[in-house]
Structure formats: structure tokens, C-alpha cells
Amino acid sequence: MATEHDRLQKLHEKLSEIAASDISYHESQRHYKEWATQEESYDKLHDHTTYSSPWRMAREAAKLFLRPELKLVLDLGAGTGMSGETLKKSGFKKIHALEPCTEFVPNMESKRVYEKILNERIGGGSIVSAPDRSYDVIVASGSFGPGCITCDALYEVVRLLKPGGYFVNSMRKEFMWTVPEYKDRLKPLLQLLTREGRWREVKWETYPGHFFEKDGVMMIFQRI
């Protein structure tokens, strides 16, 4: 009989496949479609020692507001809804999800944390269906990774944020230079949007244990 350690190891190996630096968007989506129908999901990784990104992201987002329950949040790359659960536990009540993989939608719906699910893509030239200045905060927990959200999504993030709203992104630190889409592109674009007066940097911090032994980076920007 498989132990909890065995199950975690299996999930770790599966995530390592998806985290291949050169994986394409279509390849990553194929992996997620297959994974969404399997009994084991990365919900099993949701604790502070194996995958700390969701709860760190939610905690940082909640600290930005006196009354987070009144703020409308968009969860980018919501996946199974694990990050939505952490947002709810941190005080948010008005939560929307954005997730391109249709197969994840039933899992998200079963968690009953999202008021609305946008089954669509951000980035890659796609325009999100939500109107301009819709959200008080847009969050991403592990959603910026190989074959996932592309750099041009930041323009949509800026469009969708209300003035004074926040973008909170926690991602694996090494992806900043190992993923071709992000190397020499992601940080420069974040800085360009700052210089252009679209937003200001609030926080940029490295933290341990983002995913197993891998460090993460927490970045927060406020829309101007």
C-alpha cells in the first residue's frame, strides 16, 4: 500500500515534468488536462512544508487591506482551486478564478470558494473578458511557470486592476532565469511598467520552501 510519502513523491515527479523549462503552452495544458482527471492532485501538496506558495500569497494579499472581505480578487491560473481556499481562509469572500484548463473547473466548483470562474487564458495575446478596472487585487500562486502565463499578461493585469489595486505574484525564483519566456523579459517588463507610471513596486522578497526545497519570490505591485 502506498504511503503518504510515496504519494507526495509521485506528485513531486509529475510536477517536475510540468516544470521542464522548455515546455510549451500546449504541452503544459495537455499535462494539466490529464492530471485534472486523476485521483491524485497537487491539492495533496498543500501544506507549509511542501508547497508554501498559496498560503504565503494569500497572507500577503490580505495584509494589504483593512477589510479584505470587501475586496474583489482575481485568482490567475486557479487550477484546482487550492489558492482560492487559502484566500477565503485569509478573509477574502469575493473571489473570481481564471483558469484555461476546462477539466479543472468541476474541481474548482466543488470547493465553493469562487463567485465566478473565467474559463479562459490570460497572456499569449488573449484578452480577458472582464472589463477594465474590475479588480481590487489580482493574485498568482505558482501560475507564472514553464508553458504557463506569458509576459504579455502583465498588460492585462494592469488593465484589469482598479487604481490603487494590487498585483501579488508568488513564483519559483529560478524560473526568472531558467524559463526562456521569463529570462531577460519578465523582470525588465515589470520595471518598464514601473517607469511608465502604470504601477509602483511594493515588495520584492525571496523566501524559502516555495515548492519543497526550491526558493520562491514574492512580488507585489500597486496600480497607479
Disulfide bonds with the S-S distance in Angstrom:
none
